[in-house]
Amino acid sequence: MAKPVKVAGVCFLYQREHILLIRKRHTTQFVLPGGKPHPHESIHAAAIRECAATLNITVDVAALRFLGRWTSPAANKRDRTIDATVYVHDGAGQVCGAGQVCGVGGLPVPGAHTRPEFDIVWVPLRTAQEHVELAPLLSAKVLPALQKHPYLGQVRP
């Protein structure tokens, strides 16, 4: 079996009730914004860089909080496993903006211009699985952790 692929993910929350998810066009499962680190790049730096590249936003480094690190089957790729480090950024209403971002209740979110190959949605945190198809990491690890720890947050490790 192949070695797990290291990835970083960021939970952008709106009033601790909605979470921002992305999906590459022509795939089925929604994931957190984030991605793989470059060689010699920290996982924390990768989270910031990937969010900037995907959402065209500047992530407030001080607002990132470590949520957890888990191994999970990869989204949209058979027979792959990820080693995911996940952070929470509680200022999503401040960093996300206009463009093609679908907002809470289907309203546009003012601010972020996304890359055209991504679909982006806000979904209710407690009922996300009823609205979109979630990656295994989200349904098995991230959403339960967010629901268990509503006032999370240690500063990044």
ZIZIFEN-V41211 format. One record per residue. RES is the residue in one letter. PHI is phi in degrees with one decimal (* if undefined). OMEGA is omega in radians with two decimals (none if undefined). Layout:
RES/PHI/OMEGA ; RES/PHI/OMEGA
//
This chain:
M/*/-3.11 ; A/-69.3/3.09 ; K/-64.9/3.12 ; P/-58.6/3.10 ; V/-85.8/3.11 ; K/-75.7/3.10 ; V/-141.5/3.03 ; A/-118.1/3.07 ; G/-137.6/3.13 ; V/-126.8/3.04 ; C/-90.2/3.00 ; F/-95.9/-3.08 ; L/-111.8/3.04 ; Y/-115.1/-3.13 ; Q/51.3/3.14 ; R/54.9/-3.13 ; E/-120.5/-3.12 ; H/-133.2/-3.14 ; I/-126.8/3.12 ; L/-87.9/3.12 ; L/-127.1/3.12 ; I/-126.9/3.07 ; R/-147.4/3.01 ; K/-67.0/3.13 ; R/-56.8/3.11 ; H/72.1/2.96 ; T/-121.1/-3.03 ; T/-107.0/-3.00 ; Q/-100.2/3.07 ; F/-85.3/-3.10 ; V/-133.6/3.02 ; L/-79.2/2.95 ; P/-60.6/-3.13 ; G/148.6/3.14 ; G/168.3/-3.07 ; K/-85.7/3.07 ; P/-75.1/2.98 ; H/-73.1/3.07 ; P/-55.3/3.11 ; H/67.9/3.09 ; E/-100.4/3.10 ; S/-70.4/3.13 ; I/-65.7/3.09 ; H/-64.9/3.11 ; A/-63.9/3.11 ; A/-63.1/3.12 ; A/-59.0/-3.13 ; I/-66.3/-3.12 ; R/-62.9/-3.10 ; E/-66.0/3.09 ; C/-66.0/3.10 ; A/-63.1/-3.11 ; A/-69.9/-3.07 ; T/-78.0/-3.03 ; L/-101.1/-3.10 ; N/58.0/3.14 ; I/-130.8/3.00 ; T/-102.2/-3.12 ; V/-83.8/3.08 ; D/-74.5/-3.07 ; V/-56.6/-3.10 ; A/-66.1/-3.11 ; A/-89.2/3.12 ; L/-77.0/3.10 ; R/-125.9/3.12 ; F/-71.2/3.08 ; L/-100.9/-3.12 ; G/174.3/3.08 ; R/-132.1/-3.06 ; W/-139.4/2.96 ; T/-104.1/-3.05 ; S/-156.2/2.98 ; P/-60.4/3.13 ; A/-71.2/3.06 ; A/-78.3/3.00 ; N/61.9/3.12 ; K/-138.2/-3.13 ; R/-70.3/3.04 ; D/59.2/3.06 ; R/-118.4/3.11 ; T/-124.6/3.09 ; I/-115.4/2.99 ; D/-112.1/-2.95 ; A/-104.6/2.97 ; T/-105.5/-3.00 ; V/-118.7/3.11 ; Y/-117.4/3.04 ; V/-118.3/3.02 ; H/-121.2/-3.05 ; D/-83.1/-3.09 ; G/-99.5/-3.03 ; A/-58.3/3.12 ; G/-62.9/-3.13 ; Q/-89.9/-3.07 ; V/-98.2/-3.08 ; C/-88.8/-3.06 ; G/-145.9/-2.96 ; A/-66.9/3.08 ; G/94.5/-3.01 ; Q/-97.3/-3.12 ; V/-84.6/3.10 ; C/-88.4/-3.03 ; G/-96.0/3.13 ; V/-59.4/-3.12 ; G/69.7/3.14 ; G/82.3/3.13 ; L/-83.5/3.10 ; P/-63.7/3.07 ; V/-97.5/-3.10 ; P/-68.6/2.91 ; G/132.6/-2.95 ; A/-84.8/3.02 ; H/-103.8/-3.04 ; T/-98.7/3.04 ; R/-71.1/-3.03 ; P/-65.1/-3.12 ; E/-83.5/-3.13 ; F/-118.2/2.91 ; D/-99.7/-3.10 ; I/-131.8/-3.13 ; V/-139.8/2.90 ; W/-102.0/3.09 ; V/-129.3/3.09 ; P/-61.4/-3.08 ; L/-59.5/-3.05 ; R/-78.4/-3.11 ; T/-127.6/-3.07 ; A/-55.4/-3.09 ; Q/-65.0/3.11 ; E/-81.9/-3.03 ; H/-106.2/-3.10 ; V/-143.3/3.05 ; E/-81.5/-3.04 ; L/-99.1/2.99 ; A/-65.7/3.14 ; P/-55.2/3.13 ; L/-58.5/-3.13 ; L/-64.9/-3.04 ; S/-71.2/-3.05 ; A/-90.3/-3.00 ; K/-122.8/-2.97 ; V/-68.2/-3.11 ; L/-62.2/3.06 ; P/-59.7/3.12 ; A/-65.3/3.12 ; L/-66.1/-3.14 ; Q/-72.7/3.14 ; K/-76.8/-3.06 ; H/-121.0/-3.08 ; P/-65.1/3.11 ; Y/-116.5/-3.07 ; L/-77.2/2.80 ; G/129.5/2.82 ; Q/-95.8/3.10 ; V/-65.0/-3.06 ; R/-48.3/-3.13 ; P/-73.1/none
//
